[in-house]
């Protein structure tokens, strides 16, 4: 279940920006066309939706403690979903050059993942 309390995009940029929902990420995985590529010297996925619009998700890695891990080979992006079993964990999109999936196992919120804001519904 999403929570504005854990929404870094909303906290920093304000409305209407927000972290993507679990439903939005699942739709991107199911309906998007994923192409592992390089853009401006950065590897990652270009994801094209059914409407023809695309976004680039850099393989920015993730942070554990003070260490940046897997930069250039994987990406981890927060959603607005807290993990139902442990509320200090959050669900996230994870990918590498071989696979992409929604991680419902959860990731500790004290670890660092990227933020890719989306425009939320009008308030």
Biopython code that builds the backbone (N, CA, C, O; Angstrom):
import numpy as np
from Bio.PDB.StructureBuilder import StructureBuilder

atoms = [
    (1, "UNK", "N", (0.846, -1.172, 0.000)),
    (1, "UNK", "CA", (0.000, 0.000, 0.000)),
    (1, "UNK", "C", (0.892, 1.234, 0.000)),
    (1, "UNK", "O", (1.799, 1.348, 0.824)),
    (2, "UNK", "N", (0.636, 2.154, -0.918)),
    (2, "UNK", "CA", (1.446, 3.352, -1.047)),
    (2, "UNK", "C", (1.277, 4.295, 0.130)),
    (2, "UNK", "O", (0.276, 4.254, 0.845)),
    (3, "UNK", "N", (2.266, 5.133, 0.311)),
    (3, "UNK", "CA", (2.211, 6.073, 1.420)),
    (3, "UNK", "C", (2.990, 7.323, 1.050)),
    (3, "UNK", "O", (4.145, 7.240, 0.634)),
    (4, "UNK", "N", (2.361, 8.480, 1.200)),
    (4, "UNK", "CA", (3.075, 9.725, 0.918)),
    (4, "UNK", "C", (4.257, 9.901, 1.850)),
    (4, "UNK", "O", (5.218, 10.590, 1.508)),
    (5, "UNK", "N", (4.199, 9.290, 3.015)),
    (5, "UNK", "CA", (5.284, 9.381, 3.979)),
    (5, "UNK", "C", (6.594, 8.854, 3.397)),
    (5, "UNK", "O", (7.668, 9.325, 3.770)),
    (6, "UNK", "N", (6.516, 7.879, 2.484)),
    (6, "UNK", "CA", (7.699, 7.261, 1.898)),
    (6, "UNK", "C", (7.919, 7.686, 0.451)),
    (6, "UNK", "O", (8.737, 7.080, -0.243)),
    (7, "UNK", "N", (7.224, 8.694, -0.015)),
    (7, "UNK", "CA", (7.304, 9.111, -1.406)),
    (7, "UNK", "C", (8.334, 10.220, -1.573)),
    (7, "UNK", "O", (8.038, 11.396, -1.361)),
    (8, "UNK", "N", (9.554, 9.829, -1.958)),
    (8, "UNK", "CA", (10.649, 10.794, -2.112)),
    (8, "UNK", "C", (10.351, 11.806, -3.209)),
    (8, "UNK", "O", (10.700, 12.978, -3.073)),
    (9, "UNK", "N", (9.719, 11.379, -4.288)),
    (9, "UNK", "CA", (9.410, 12.300, -5.389)),
    (9, "UNK", "C", (8.464, 13.399, -4.922)),
    (9, "UNK", "O", (8.692, 14.574, -5.211)),
    (10, "UNK", "N", (7.417, 13.034, -4.212)),
    (10, "UNK", "CA", (6.441, 14.007, -3.712)),
    (10, "UNK", "C", (7.092, 14.932, -2.689)),
    (10, "UNK", "O", (6.843, 16.137, -2.689)),
    (11, "UNK", "N", (7.928, 14.367, -1.815)),
    (11, "UNK", "CA", (8.570, 15.170, -0.769)),
    (11, "UNK", "C", (9.520, 16.211, -1.357)),
    (11, "UNK", "O", (9.606, 17.328, -0.847)),
    (12, "UNK", "N", (10.226, 15.855, -2.415)),
    (12, "UNK", "CA", (11.225, 16.764, -2.989)),
    (12, "UNK", "C", (10.622, 17.691, -4.032)),
    (12, "UNK", "O", (10.899, 18.891, -4.019)),
    (13, "UNK", "N", (9.801, 17.162, -4.936)),
    (13, "UNK", "CA", (9.278, 17.955, -6.049)),
    (13, "UNK", "C", (7.875, 18.487, -5.809)),
    (13, "UNK", "O", (7.452, 19.430, -6.479)),
    (14, "UNK", "N", (7.144, 17.901, -4.866)),
    (14, "UNK", "CA", (5.766, 18.318, -4.613)),
    (14, "UNK", "C", (4.800, 17.741, -5.626)),
    (14, "UNK", "O", (5.202, 17.116, -6.607)),
    (15, "UNK", "N", (3.516, 17.962, -5.373)),
    (15, "UNK", "CA", (2.466, 17.495, -6.283)),
    (15, "UNK", "C", (2.604, 18.225, -7.623)),
    (15, "UNK", "O", (2.980, 19.397, -7.632)),
    (16, "UNK", "N", (2.320, 17.589, -8.726)),
    (16, "UNK", "CA", (1.662, 16.297, -8.881)),
    (16, "UNK", "C", (2.636, 15.119, -8.982)),
    (16, "UNK", "O", (2.218, 14.008, -9.309)),
    (17, "UNK", "N", (3.926, 15.339, -8.708)),
    (17, "UNK", "CA", (4.920, 14.271, -8.848)),
    (17, "UNK", "C", (4.772, 13.246, -7.735)),
    (17, "UNK", "O", (4.435, 13.578, -6.599)),
    (18, "UNK", "N", (5.038, 11.977, -8.094)),
    (18, "UNK", "CA", (4.984, 10.899, -7.112)),
    (18, "UNK", "C", (5.824, 9.727, -7.608)),
    (18, "UNK", "O", (6.196, 9.665, -8.780)),
    (19, "UNK", "N", (6.115, 8.798, -6.698)),
    (19, "UNK", "CA", (6.736, 7.547, -7.111)),
    (19, "UNK", "C", (5.693, 6.731, -7.870)),
    (19, "UNK", "O", (4.500, 6.847, -7.589)),
    (20, "UNK", "N", (6.122, 5.910, -8.826)),
    (20, "UNK", "CA", (5.141, 5.078, -9.532)),
    (20, "UNK", "C", (4.513, 4.053, -8.585)),
    (20, "UNK", "O", (5.133, 3.623, -7.613)),
    (21, "UNK", "N", (3.291, 3.679, -8.888)),
    (21, "UNK", "CA", (2.596, 2.665, -8.105)),
    (21, "UNK", "C", (3.016, 1.279, -8.583)),
    (21, "UNK", "O", (3.612, 1.127, -9.649)),
    (22, "UNK", "N", (2.695, 0.283, -7.780)),
    (22, "UNK", "CA", (2.957, -1.109, -8.165)),
    (22, "UNK", "C", (2.239, -1.438, -9.467)),
    (22, "UNK", "O", (2.806, -2.104, -10.333)),
    (23, "UNK", "N", (1.009, -0.982, -9.613)),
    (23, "UNK", "CA", (0.224, -1.235, -10.828)),
    (23, "UNK", "C", (0.915, -0.615, -12.050)),
    (23, "UNK", "O", (0.987, -1.244, -13.106)),
    (24, "UNK", "N", (1.421, 0.608, -11.909)),
    (24, "UNK", "CA", (2.100, 1.256, -13.025)),
    (24, "UNK", "C", (3.362, 0.491, -13.428)),
    (24, "UNK", "O", (3.637, 0.336, -14.617)),
    (25, "UNK", "N", (4.122, 0.019, -12.456)),
    (25, "UNK", "CA", (5.338, -0.741, -12.768)),
    (25, "UNK", "C", (4.983, -2.068, -13.419)),
    (25, "UNK", "O", (5.619, -2.466, -14.395)),
    (26, "UNK", "N", (3.981, -2.755, -12.897)),
    (26, "UNK", "CA", (3.569, -4.025, -13.487)),
    (26, "UNK", "C", (3.090, -3.828, -14.924)),
    (26, "UNK", "O", (3.361, -4.666, -15.784)),
    (27, "UNK", "N", (2.381, -2.730, -15.193)),
    (27, "UNK", "CA", (1.925, -2.437, -16.553)),
    (27, "UNK", "C", (3.110, -2.177, -17.476)),
    (27, "UNK", "O", (3.116, -2.620, -18.625)),
    (28, "UNK", "N", (4.097, -1.470, -16.982)),
    (28, "UNK", "CA", (5.302, -1.208, -17.766)),
    (28, "UNK", "C", (6.007, -2.522, -18.111)),
    (28, "UNK", "O", (6.484, -2.695, -19.232)),
    (29, "UNK", "N", (6.071, -3.436, -17.159)),
    (29, "UNK", "CA", (6.712, -4.731, -17.402)),
    (29, "UNK", "C", (5.916, -5.573, -18.393)),
    (29, "UNK", "O", (6.493, -6.229, -19.260)),
    (30, "UNK", "N", (4.603, -5.554, -18.265)),
    (30, "UNK", "CA", (3.756, -6.396, -19.110)),
    (30, "UNK", "C", (3.573, -5.844, -20.517)),
    (30, "UNK", "O", (3.567, -6.609, -21.481)),
    (31, "UNK", "N", (3.423, -4.534, -20.648)),
    (31, "UNK", "CA", (3.066, -3.945, -21.940)),
    (31, "UNK", "C", (4.187, -3.173, -22.607)),
    (31, "UNK", "O", (4.091, -2.838, -23.787)),
    (32, "UNK", "N", (5.252, -2.886, -21.868)),
    (32, "UNK", "CA", (6.349, -2.107, -22.429)),
    (32, "UNK", "C", (7.308, -2.964, -23.241)),
    (32, "UNK", "O", (7.442, -4.167, -23.018)),
    (33, "UNK", "N", (7.961, -2.321, -24.173)),
    (33, "UNK", "CA", (9.021, -2.974, -24.946)),
    (33, "UNK", "C", (10.343, -2.538, -24.341)),
    (33, "UNK", "O", (10.657, -1.347, -24.334)),
    (34, "UNK", "N", (11.118, -3.478, -23.836)),
    (34, "UNK", "CA", (12.355, -3.204, -23.110)),
    (34, "UNK", "C", (13.559, -3.449, -24.009)),
    (34, "UNK", "O", (13.732, -4.546, -24.541)),
    (35, "UNK", "N", (14.385, -2.430, -24.174)),
    (35, "UNK", "CA", (15.586, -2.545, -25.006)),
    (35, "UNK", "C", (16.810, -2.117, -24.192)),
    (35, "UNK", "O", (16.917, -0.959, -23.790)),
    (36, "UNK", "N", (17.737, -3.060, -23.950)),
    (36, "UNK", "CA", (18.991, -2.763, -23.251)),
    (36, "UNK", "C", (19.854, -1.967, -24.215)),
    (36, "UNK", "O", (20.144, -2.436, -25.316)),
    (37, "UNK", "N", (20.269, -0.770, -23.820)),
    (37, "UNK", "CA", (20.976, 0.118, -24.734)),
    (37, "UNK", "C", (21.897, 1.051, -23.953)),
    (37, "UNK", "O", (22.045, 0.931, -22.737)),
    (38, "UNK", "N", (22.492, 1.953, -24.656)),
    (38, "UNK", "CA", (23.331, 2.979, -24.044)),
    (38, "UNK", "C", (22.851, 4.337, -24.521)),
    (38, "UNK", "O", (22.588, 4.533, -25.708)),
    (39, "UNK", "N", (22.739, 5.270, -23.589)),
    (39, "UNK", "CA", (22.310, 6.621, -23.931)),
    (39, "UNK", "C", (23.237, 7.599, -23.218)),
    (39, "UNK", "O", (23.393, 7.537, -21.999)),
    (40, "UNK", "N", (23.843, 8.491, -23.973)),
    (40, "UNK", "CA", (24.767, 9.478, -23.401)),
    (40, "UNK", "C", (25.831, 8.832, -22.507)),
    (40, "UNK", "O", (26.162, 9.355, -21.443)),
    (41, "UNK", "N", (26.356, 7.701, -22.950)),
    (41, "UNK", "CA", (27.415, 7.018, -22.230)),
    (41, "UNK", "C", (26.959, 6.205, -21.035)),
    (41, "UNK", "O", (27.793, 5.706, -20.280)),
    (42, "UNK", "N", (25.651, 6.060, -20.843)),
    (42, "UNK", "CA", (25.102, 5.337, -19.688)),
    (42, "UNK", "C", (24.279, 4.152, -20.185)),
    (42, "UNK", "O", (23.401, 4.313, -21.032)),
    (43, "UNK", "N", (24.565, 2.964, -19.658)),
    (43, "UNK", "CA", (23.786, 1.788, -20.031)),
    (43, "UNK", "C", (22.499, 1.734, -19.221)),
    (43, "UNK", "O", (22.432, 2.228, -18.095)),
    (44, "UNK", "N", (21.490, 1.131, -19.811)),
    (44, "UNK", "CA", (20.212, 0.977, -19.147)),
    (44, "UNK", "C", (19.163, 0.499, -20.119)),
    (44, "UNK", "O", (19.487, 0.029, -21.209)),
    (45, "UNK", "N", (17.909, 0.615, -19.733)),
    (45, "UNK", "CA", (16.794, 0.188, -20.573)),
    (45, "UNK", "C", (16.041, 1.393, -21.129)),
    (45, "UNK", "O", (15.710, 2.331, -20.405)),
    (46, "UNK", "N", (15.782, 1.341, -22.426)),
    (46, "UNK", "CA", (14.817, 2.232, -23.053)),
    (46, "UNK", "C", (13.519, 1.438, -23.065)),
    (46, "UNK", "O", (13.445, 0.351, -23.638)),
    (47, "UNK", "N", (12.502, 1.993, -22.429)),
    (47, "UNK", "CA", (11.220, 1.307, -22.330)),
    (47, "UNK", "C", (10.196, 2.101, -23.124)),
    (47, "UNK", "O", (9.959, 3.279, -22.858)),
    (48, "UNK", "N", (9.593, 1.437, -24.103)),
    (48, "UNK", "CA", (8.603, 2.076, -24.966)),
    (48, "UNK", "C", (7.236, 1.490, -24.654)),
    (48, "UNK", "O", (7.042, 0.275, -24.685)),
    (49, "UNK", "N", (6.294, 2.374, -24.354)),
    (49, "UNK", "CA", (4.941, 1.944, -24.030)),
    (49, "UNK", "C", (4.100, 1.745, -25.270)),
    (49, "UNK", "O", (4.525, 2.096, -26.371)),
    (50, "UNK", "N", (2.910, 1.186, -25.107)),
    (50, "UNK", "CA", (2.006, 0.945, -26.229)),
    (50, "UNK", "C", (1.634, 2.218, -26.987)),
    (50, "UNK", "O", (1.285, 2.154, -28.166)),
    (51, "UNK", "N", (1.705, 3.385, -26.316)),
    (51, "UNK", "CA", (1.360, 4.645, -26.977)),
    (51, "UNK", "C", (2.534, 5.221, -27.767)),
    (51, "UNK", "O", (2.401, 6.269, -28.399)),
    (52, "UNK", "N", (3.693, 4.537, -27.735)),
    (52, "UNK", "CA", (4.860, 5.004, -28.473)),
    (52, "UNK", "C", (5.799, 5.891, -27.673)),
    (52, "UNK", "O", (6.917, 6.156, -28.116)),
    (53, "UNK", "N", (5.370, 6.357, -26.503)),
    (53, "UNK", "CA", (6.251, 7.154, -25.651)),
    (53, "UNK", "C", (7.290, 6.249, -25.004)),
    (53, "UNK", "O", (7.036, 5.071, -24.751)),
    (54, "UNK", "N", (8.455, 6.811, -24.741)),
    (54, "UNK", "CA", (9.492, 6.005, -24.118)),
    (54, "UNK", "C", (10.186, 6.776, -22.998)),
    (54, "UNK", "O", (10.165, 8.007, -22.957)),
    (55, "UNK", "N", (10.796, 6.019, -22.096)),
    (55, "UNK", "CA", (11.617, 6.570, -21.030)),
    (55, "UNK", "C", (12.915, 5.776, -21.017)),
    (55, "UNK", "O", (12.976, 4.648, -21.507)),
    (56, "UNK", "N", (13.938, 6.378, -20.455)),
    (56, "UNK", "CA", (15.204, 5.680, -20.282)),
    (56, "UNK", "C", (15.442, 5.495, -18.794)),
    (56, "UNK", "O", (15.381, 6.453, -18.023)),
    (57, "UNK", "N", (15.713, 4.265, -18.395)),
    (57, "UNK", "CA", (16.002, 3.944, -17.001)),
    (57, "UNK", "C", (17.467, 3.540, -16.908)),
    (57, "UNK", "O", (17.819, 2.416, -17.265)),
    (58, "UNK", "N", (18.329, 4.441, -16.433)),
    (58, "UNK", "CA", (19.754, 4.121, -16.337)),
    (58, "UNK", "C", (20.036, 2.962, -15.381)),
    (58, "UNK", "O", (19.345, 2.784, -14.378)),
    (59, "UNK", "N", (21.047, 2.191, -15.706)),
    (59, "UNK", "CA", (21.528, 1.136, -14.817)),
    (59, "UNK", "C", (22.415, 1.805, -13.769)),
    (59, "UNK", "O", (23.640, 1.691, -13.806)),
    (60, "UNK", "N", (21.777, 2.497, -12.844)),
    (60, "UNK", "CA", (22.481, 3.318, -11.862)),
    (60, "UNK", "C", (22.957, 2.527, -10.650)),
    (60, "UNK", "O", (23.612, 3.081, -9.767)),
    (61, "UNK", "N", (22.630, 1.226, -10.599)),
    (61, "UNK", "CA", (23.020, 0.417, -9.460)),
    (61, "UNK", "C", (22.150, 0.708, -8.249)),
    (61, "UNK", "O", (21.033, 1.208, -8.378)),
    (62, "UNK", "N", (22.673, 0.391, -7.077)),
    (62, "UNK", "CA", (21.963, 0.647, -5.826)),
    (62, "UNK", "C", (22.993, 0.797, -4.719)),
    (62, "UNK", "O", (24.147, 0.397, -4.870)),
    (63, "UNK", "N", (22.568, 1.370, -3.617)),
    (63, "UNK", "CA", (23.497, 1.663, -2.525)),
    (63, "UNK", "C", (23.177, 0.791, -1.317)),
    (63, "UNK", "O", (22.025, 0.670, -0.901)),
    (64, "UNK", "N", (24.223, 0.191, -0.767)),
    (64, "UNK", "CA", (24.100, -0.541, 0.490)),
    (64, "UNK", "C", (25.146, 0.038, 1.433)),
    (64, "UNK", "O", (26.345, -0.042, 1.165)),
    (65, "UNK", "N", (24.692, 0.616, 2.526)),
    (65, "UNK", "CA", (25.607, 1.317, 3.425)),
    (65, "UNK", "C", (26.191, 2.514, 2.694)),
    (65, "UNK", "O", (25.452, 3.404, 2.273)),
    (66, "UNK", "N", (27.487, 2.547, 2.540)),
    (66, "UNK", "CA", (28.128, 3.637, 1.797)),
    (66, "UNK", "C", (28.710, 3.153, 0.475)),
    (66, "UNK", "O", (29.511, 3.854, -0.144)),
    (67, "UNK", "N", (28.308, 1.950, 0.033)),
    (67, "UNK", "CA", (28.856, 1.373, -1.194)),
    (67, "UNK", "C", (27.852, 1.405, -2.339)),
    (67, "UNK", "O", (26.701, 0.999, -2.180)),
    (68, "UNK", "N", (28.297, 1.892, -3.490)),
    (68, "UNK", "CA", (27.497, 1.840, -4.709)),
    (68, "UNK", "C", (27.782, 0.505, -5.378)),
    (68, "UNK", "O", (28.932, 0.195, -5.689)),
    (69, "UNK", "N", (26.736, -0.288, -5.600)),
    (69, "UNK", "CA", (26.877, -1.627, -6.153)),
    (69, "UNK", "C", (26.244, -1.732, -7.529)),
    (69, "UNK", "O", (25.200, -1.129, -7.778)),
    (70, "UNK", "N", (26.853, -2.479, -8.410)),
    (70, "UNK", "CA", (26.327, -2.851, -9.722)),
    (70, "UNK", "C", (26.036, -1.673, -10.652)),
    (70, "UNK", "O", (25.194, -1.788, -11.542)),
    (71, "UNK", "N", (26.714, -0.555, -10.460)),
    (71, "UNK", "CA", (26.521, 0.589, -11.351)),
    (71, "UNK", "C", (26.904, 0.187, -12.769)),
    (71, "UNK", "O", (27.958, -0.408, -12.992)),
    (72, "UNK", "N", (26.048, 0.514, -13.714)),
    (72, "UNK", "CA", (26.284, 0.199, -15.113)),
    (72, "UNK", "C", (25.792, -1.169, -15.536)),
    (72, "UNK", "O", (25.744, -1.476, -16.727)),
    (73, "UNK", "N", (25.420, -2.004, -14.553)),
    (73, "UNK", "CA", (24.939, -3.336, -14.915)),
    (73, "UNK", "C", (23.535, -3.649, -14.408)),
    (73, "UNK", "O", (22.910, -4.598, -14.881)),
    (74, "UNK", "N", (23.035, -2.878, -13.464)),
    (74, "UNK", "CA", (21.675, -3.109, -12.974)),
    (74, "UNK", "C", (21.044, -1.788, -12.546)),
    (74, "UNK", "O", (21.724, -0.773, -12.395)),
    (75, "UNK", "N", (19.754, -1.827, -12.359)),
    (75, "UNK", "CA", (19.027, -0.674, -11.852)),
    (75, "UNK", "C", (18.007, -1.128, -10.833)),
    (75, "UNK", "O", (17.481, -2.237, -10.917)),
    (76, "UNK", "N", (17.732, -0.273, -9.876)),
    (76, "UNK", "CA", (16.737, -0.536, -8.844)),
    (76, "UNK", "C", (15.982, 0.765, -8.613)),
    (76, "UNK", "O", (16.584, 1.784, -8.274)),
    (77, "UNK", "N", (14.669, 0.733, -8.796)),
    (77, "UNK", "CA", (13.843, 1.941, -8.725)),
    (77, "UNK", "C", (12.697, 1.736, -7.745)),
    (77, "UNK", "O", (11.947, 0.765, -7.841)),
    (78, "UNK", "N", (12.571, 2.676, -6.791)),
    (78, "UNK", "CA", (11.510, 2.596, -5.792)),
    (78, "UNK", "C", (10.135, 2.759, -6.425)),
    (78, "UNK", "O", (9.969, 3.461, -7.423)),
    (79, "UNK", "N", (9.149, 2.090, -5.819)),
    (79, "UNK", "CA", (7.737, 2.375, -6.077)),
    (79, "UNK", "C", (7.175, 3.001, -4.806)),
    (79, "UNK", "O", (7.898, 3.187, -3.828)),
    (80, "UNK", "N", (5.902, 3.320, -4.822)),
    (80, "UNK", "CA", (5.290, 3.897, -3.617)),
    (80, "UNK", "C", (4.786, 2.820, -2.662)),
    (80, "UNK", "O", (4.118, 3.129, -1.676)),
    (81, "UNK", "N", (5.102, 1.560, -2.947)),
    (81, "UNK", "CA", (4.590, 0.455, -2.145)),
    (81, "UNK", "C", (5.540, 0.072, -1.018)),
    (81, "UNK", "O", (6.725, -0.173, -1.246)),
    (82, "UNK", "N", (5.013, 0.024, 0.186)),
    (82, "UNK", "CA", (5.762, -0.554, 1.301)),
    (82, "UNK", "C", (5.497, -2.049, 1.285)),
    (82, "UNK", "O", (4.423, -2.494, 0.882)),
    (83, "UNK", "N", (6.468, -2.809, 1.717)),
    (83, "UNK", "CA", (6.313, -4.257, 1.763)),
    (83, "UNK", "C", (5.402, -4.610, 2.917)),
    (83, "UNK", "O", (5.642, -4.184, 4.047)),
    (84, "UNK", "N", (4.376, -5.367, 2.659)),
    (84, "UNK", "CA", (3.345, -5.614, 3.664)),
    (84, "UNK", "C", (3.851, -6.367, 4.891)),
    (84, "UNK", "O", (3.289, -6.211, 5.975)),
    (85, "UNK", "N", (4.898, -7.179, 4.749)),
    (85, "UNK", "CA", (5.378, -7.981, 5.871)),
    (85, "UNK", "C", (6.306, -7.204, 6.796)),
    (85, "UNK", "O", (6.330, -7.434, 8.005)),
    (86, "UNK", "N", (7.064, -6.289, 6.218)),
    (86, "UNK", "CA", (8.009, -5.496, 7.009)),
    (86, "UNK", "C", (7.920, -4.065, 6.495)),
    (86, "UNK", "O", (8.413, -3.767, 5.407)),
    (87, "UNK", "N", (7.304, -3.190, 7.255)),
    (87, "UNK", "CA", (6.993, -1.858, 6.765)),
    (87, "UNK", "C", (8.217, -0.985, 6.517)),
    (87, "UNK", "O", (8.095, 0.068, 5.890)),
    (88, "UNK", "N", (9.394, -1.392, 6.990)),
    (88, "UNK", "CA", (10.592, -0.612, 6.686)),
    (88, "UNK", "C", (11.263, -1.114, 5.399)),
    (88, "UNK", "O", (12.394, -0.735, 5.095)),
    (89, "UNK", "N", (10.567, -1.958, 4.658)),
    (89, "UNK", "CA", (11.015, -2.411, 3.346)),
    (89, "UNK", "C", (10.088, -1.825, 2.292)),
    (89, "UNK", "O", (8.912, -1.576, 2.556)),
    (90, "UNK", "N", (10.622, -1.609, 1.101)),
    (90, "UNK", "CA", (9.804, -1.102, 0.016)),
    (90, "UNK", "C", (9.932, -1.986, -1.209)),
    (90, "UNK", "O", (10.963, -2.624, -1.421)),
    (91, "UNK", "N", (8.884, -2.019, -2.012)),
    (91, "UNK", "CA", (8.920, -2.788, -3.251)),
    (91, "UNK", "C", (9.568, -1.937, -4.331)),
    (91, "UNK", "O", (9.445, -0.712, -4.337)),
    (92, "UNK", "N", (10.260, -2.608, -5.243)),
    (92, "UNK", "CA", (11.009, -1.864, -6.248)),
    (92, "UNK", "C", (11.107, -2.649, -7.546)),
    (92, "UNK", "O", (10.951, -3.869, -7.574)),
    (93, "UNK", "N", (11.367, -1.922, -8.603)),
    (93, "UNK", "CA", (11.649, -2.506, -9.908)),
    (93, "UNK", "C", (13.148, -2.772, -9.949)),
    (93, "UNK", "O", (13.948, -1.888, -9.640)),
    (94, "UNK", "N", (13.524, -3.971, -10.325)),
    (94, "UNK", "CA", (14.942, -4.327, -10.452)),
    (94, "UNK", "C", (15.181, -4.820, -11.869)),
    (94, "UNK", "O", (14.349, -5.530, -12.433)),
    (95, "UNK", "N", (16.304, -4.448, -12.437)),
    (95, "UNK", "CA", (16.661, -4.998, -13.743)),
    (95, "UNK", "C", (18.170, -5.078, -13.893)),
    (95, "UNK", "O", (18.929, -4.394, -13.207)),
    (96, "UNK", "N", (18.578, -5.947, -14.824)),
    (96, "UNK", "CA", (19.951, -5.968, -15.316)),
    (96, "UNK", "C", (19.860, -6.220, -16.815)),
    (96, "UNK", "O", (18.759, -6.240, -17.364)),
    (97, "UNK", "N", (20.961, -6.408, -17.475)),
    (97, "UNK", "CA", (20.940, -6.582, -18.927)),
    (97, "UNK", "C", (20.253, -7.839, -19.392)),
    (97, "UNK", "O", (19.934, -7.966, -20.574)),
    (98, "UNK", "N", (20.014, -8.785, -18.477)),
    (98, "UNK", "CA", (19.400, -10.060, -18.846)),
    (98, "UNK", "C", (17.919, -10.160, -18.473)),
    (98, "UNK", "O", (17.173, -10.915, -19.096)),
    (99, "UNK", "N", (17.496, -9.410, -17.469)),
    (99, "UNK", "CA", (16.131, -9.584, -16.974)),
    (99, "UNK", "C", (15.645, -8.309, -16.303)),
    (99, "UNK", "O", (16.439, -7.487, -15.844)),
    (100, "UNK", "N", (14.335, -8.163, -16.254)),
    (100, "UNK", "CA", (13.722, -7.073, -15.502)),
    (100, "UNK", "C", (12.487, -7.643, -14.820)),
    (100, "UNK", "O", (11.761, -8.446, -15.406)),
    (101, "UNK", "N", (12.257, -7.234, -13.607)),
    (101, "UNK", "CA", (11.114, -7.739, -12.876)),
    (101, "UNK", "C", (10.778, -6.823, -11.708)),
    (101, "UNK", "O", (11.588, -6.009, -11.263)),
    (102, "UNK", "N", (9.563, -6.990, -11.239)),
    (102, "UNK", "CA", (9.113, -6.251, -10.069)),
    (102, "UNK", "C", (9.457, -7.096, -8.865)),
    (102, "UNK", "O", (9.026, -8.246, -8.774)),
    (103, "UNK", "N", (10.216, -6.555, -7.947)),
    (103, "UNK", "CA", (10.676, -7.299, -6.787)),
    (103, "UNK", "C", (9.704, -7.114, -5.644)),
    (103, "UNK", "O", (9.727, -6.096, -4.952)),
    (104, "UNK", "N", (8.846, -8.104, -5.450)),
    (104, "UNK", "CA", (7.912, -8.004, -4.331)),
    (104, "UNK", "C", (8.480, -8.636, -3.073)),
    (104, "UNK", "O", (7.771, -8.785, -2.078)),
    (105, "UNK", "N", (9.757, -9.009, -3.109)),
    (105, "UNK", "CA", (10.426, -9.496, -1.909)),
    (105, "UNK", "C", (10.725, -8.311, -1.004)),
    (105, "UNK", "O", (10.749, -8.440, 0.220)),
    (106, "UNK", "N", (10.946, -7.183, -1.603)),
    (106, "UNK", "CA", (11.200, -5.975, -0.837)),
    (106, "UNK", "C", (12.678, -5.684, -0.692)),
    (106, "UNK", "O", (13.524, -6.568, -0.826)),
    (107, "UNK", "N", (12.967, -4.441, -0.418)),
    (107, "UNK", "CA", (14.333, -3.961, -0.231)),
    (107, "UNK", "C", (14.304, -3.038, 0.976)),
    (107, "UNK", "O", (13.401, -2.211, 1.099)),
    (108, "UNK", "N", (15.275, -3.166, 1.864)),
    (108, "UNK", "CA", (15.264, -2.273, 3.022)),
    (108, "UNK", "C", (15.303, -0.815, 2.588)),
    (108, "UNK", "O", (16.091, -0.448, 1.718)),
    (109, "UNK", "N", (14.466, 0.008, 3.182)),
    (109, "UNK", "CA", (14.415, 1.418, 2.811)),
    (109, "UNK", "C", (15.685, 2.158, 3.194)),
    (109, "UNK", "O", (15.911, 3.269, 2.714)),
    (110, "UNK", "N", (16.520, 1.575, 4.045)),
    (110, "UNK", "CA", (17.791, 2.227, 4.368)),
    (110, "UNK", "C", (18.834, 1.961, 3.294)),
    (110, "UNK", "O", (19.892, 2.591, 3.301)),
    (111, "UNK", "N", (18.560, 1.027, 2.355)),
    (111, "UNK", "CA", (19.408, 0.872, 1.174)),
    (111, "UNK", "C", (18.942, 1.901, 0.154)),
    (111, "UNK", "O", (17.823, 2.404, 0.251)),
    (112, "UNK", "N", (19.768, 2.211, -0.799)),
    (112, "UNK", "CA", (19.433, 3.254, -1.751)),
    (112, "UNK", "C", (19.069, 2.717, -3.122)),
    (112, "UNK", "O", (19.820, 1.942, -3.715)),
    (113, "UNK", "N", (17.928, 3.126, -3.616)),
    (113, "UNK", "CA", (17.495, 2.825, -4.970)),
    (113, "UNK", "C", (17.219, 4.138, -5.678)),
    (113, "UNK", "O", (17.082, 5.180, -5.037)),
    (114, "UNK", "N", (17.139, 4.088, -6.985)),
    (114, "UNK", "CA", (16.865, 5.295, -7.775)),
    (114, "UNK", "C", (15.392, 5.672, -7.662)),
    (114, "UNK", "O", (14.550, 4.868, -7.261)),
    (115, "UNK", "N", (15.113, 6.908, -8.026)),
    (115, "UNK", "CA", (13.756, 7.438, -8.032)),
    (115, "UNK", "C", (13.461, 7.923, -9.440)),
    (115, "UNK", "O", (14.219, 8.716, -9.998)),
    (116, "UNK", "N", (12.360, 7.449, -10.021)),
    (116, "UNK", "CA", (11.914, 7.888, -11.352)),
    (116, "UNK", "C", (10.496, 8.415, -11.185)),
    (116, "UNK", "O", (9.537, 7.653, -11.305)),
    (117, "UNK", "N", (10.346, 9.733, -10.904)),
    (117, "UNK", "CA", (9.016, 10.286, -10.648)),
    (117, "UNK", "C", (8.083, 10.192, -11.855)),
    (117, "UNK", "O", (8.517, 10.220, -13.007)),
    (118, "UNK", "N", (6.811, 10.082, -11.559)),
    (118, "UNK", "CA", (5.756, 10.145, -12.564)),
    (118, "UNK", "C", (4.746, 11.184, -12.097)),
    (118, "UNK", "O", (4.708, 11.539, -10.919)),
    (119, "UNK", "N", (3.936, 11.664, -13.021)),
    (119, "UNK", "CA", (2.890, 12.617, -12.669)),
    (119, "UNK", "C", (1.700, 11.839, -12.152)),
    (119, "UNK", "O", (1.190, 10.933, -12.812)),
    (120, "UNK", "N", (1.267, 12.210, -10.957)),
    (120, "UNK", "CA", (0.132, 11.533, -10.336)),
    (120, "UNK", "C", (-1.191, 12.142, -10.780)),
    (120, "UNK", "O", (-1.212, 13.098, -11.555)),
    (121, "UNK", "N", (-2.279, 11.595, -10.294)),
    (121, "UNK", "CA", (-3.607, 12.116, -10.662)),
    (121, "UNK", "C", (-3.798, 13.532, -10.131)),
    (121, "UNK", "O", (-3.203, 13.920, -9.126)),
    (122, "UNK", "N", (-4.632, 14.288, -10.818)),
    (122, "UNK", "CA", (-4.925, 15.662, -10.386)),
    (122, "UNK", "C", (-5.601, 15.619, -9.021)),
    (122, "UNK", "O", (-6.429, 14.754, -8.738)),
    (123, "UNK", "N", (-5.224, 16.573, -8.195)),
    (123, "UNK", "CA", (-5.798, 16.607, -6.834)),
    (123, "UNK", "C", (-6.952, 17.581, -6.768)),
    (123, "UNK", "O", (-7.559, 17.747, -5.710)),
]
sb = StructureBuilder()
sb.init_structure("model")
sb.init_model(0)
sb.init_chain("A")
sb.init_seg("    ")
for serial, (resi, resn, name, xyz) in enumerate(atoms, 1):
    if name == "N":
        sb.init_residue(resn, " ", resi, " ")
    sb.init_atom(name, np.array(xyz, "f"), 0.0, 1.0, " ", f" {name:<3s}", serial, name[0])
structure = sb.get_structure()
